[in-house]
Amino acid sequence: MKDLFTDEVKQGLAAGSILLIDVREPHEFEAGHIPGSVSMPLSEFDPHALPEANGKRIVFSCRTGGRTLQALKLVQDAGIDLSEHYKPSFFGWVSEGGEVAYGDA
């Protein structure tokens, strides 16, 4: 596992080099999420249905970092070579003053 922190995620999102996948449930995502993140709820998570990354690094995010580890285990068990997660996740993003988007987009 590779833990990423807020500065690196912000830089990656701004540069277009990170695809941030939010594994929280739809109601959590709609109530507030990191701009540019993609919703893929852990309760329905299918490692083989990951969105096309187009050369970006796939990084998982959730509320506090626990569900990201579960998502990584699922992708690794499926033979997919991913290992990065945003350890502070959404709570860390908000506590460090990150912008928040709302709705399901």
C-alpha positions in Angstrom: 0.0 0.0 0.0 1.1 3.5 -0.7 -0.4 6.3 1.4 -0.9 9.6 -0.4 -1.6 12.8 1.5 -3.5 15.9 0.6 -0.8 18.0 -1.1 0.0 15.1 -3.5 -3.6 14.4 -4.3 -4.4 18.1 -4.9 -1.4 18.4 -7.2 -2.3 15.2 -9.0 -5.9 16.3 -9.5 -4.8 19.8 -10.7 -2.3 18.2 -13.1 -4.7 15.6 -14.4 -2.4 12.8 -13.4 -4.7 11.2 -10.7 -8.1 9.6 -11.1 -9.6 9.7 -7.6 -12.2 7.1 -7.0 -14.5 7.7 -4.0 -15.8 4.4 -2.5 -18.2 6.0 -0.1 -21.9 5.3 -0.5 -24.0 7.5 -3.0 -25.7 9.5 -0.2 -22.3 10.4 1.3 -20.9 11.4 -2.1 -23.9 13.6 -2.9 -23.6 15.3 0.5 -20.0 16.4 -0.4 -17.0 15.1 -2.3 -13.6 16.0 -3.6 -14.1 17.9 -6.9 -13.1 15.7 -9.8 -13.6 12.4 -7.9 -15.6 9.6 -9.3 -18.2 7.7 -7.3 -17.8 3.9 -7.1 -19.5 2.7 -3.8 -17.8 -0.1 -2.0 -21.2 -1.8 -1.4 -21.4 -2.4 -5.2 -17.7 -2.4 -5.9 -16.5 -4.5 -8.9 -12.8 -4.3 -9.5 -13.4 -5.2 -13.2 -15.6 -2.2 -13.6 -13.0 0.4 -12.8 -13.3 3.5 -15.0 -10.8 4.0 -17.8 -7.9 5.8 -16.3 -6.4 7.1 -19.6 -2.9 7.0 -18.2 -3.8 8.5 -14.8 -2.9 7.0 -11.5 -6.0 5.4 -9.8 -6.2 6.5 -6.2 -9.0 5.5 -3.8 -10.7 7.8 -1.3 -13.5 7.3 1.2 -14.5 9.1 4.4 -11.5 8.4 6.7 -9.3 5.9 4.9 -10.7 2.5 6.0 -12.8 1.7 3.0 -10.0 2.6 0.6 -8.0 -0.3 2.1 -10.9 -2.7 1.5 -11.2 -1.5 -2.2 -7.5 -2.0 -2.7 -7.7 -5.5 -1.3 -10.6 -6.3 -3.7 -8.6 -5.0 -6.7 -5.5 -6.8 -5.7 -7.4 -10.0 -5.1 -8.7 -9.6 -8.6 -5.1 -9.4 -9.9 -5.2 -5.7 -10.7 -2.0 -3.9 -9.8 -3.1 -0.9 -7.8 -1.7 0.2 -4.5 -2.4 3.9 -3.8 -5.0 5.4 -1.5 -5.6 8.9 -0.1 -5.1 8.1 3.5 -6.7 11.1 5.1 -9.6 10.8 2.6 -12.6 13.2 2.6 -12.3 14.2 6.3 -8.6 15.1 5.8 -9.5 17.0 2.6 -12.1 19.1 4.4 -10.0 19.6 7.5 -7.2 21.0 5.4 -9.5 23.5 3.6 -10.0 21.6 0.4 -12.9 22.6 -1.9 -16.0 20.5 -1.7 -18.4 19.6 -4.6 -22.0 18.6 -4.1 -24.4 16.4 -6.0 -23.9 13.2 -7.9 -21.6 14.6 -10.6 
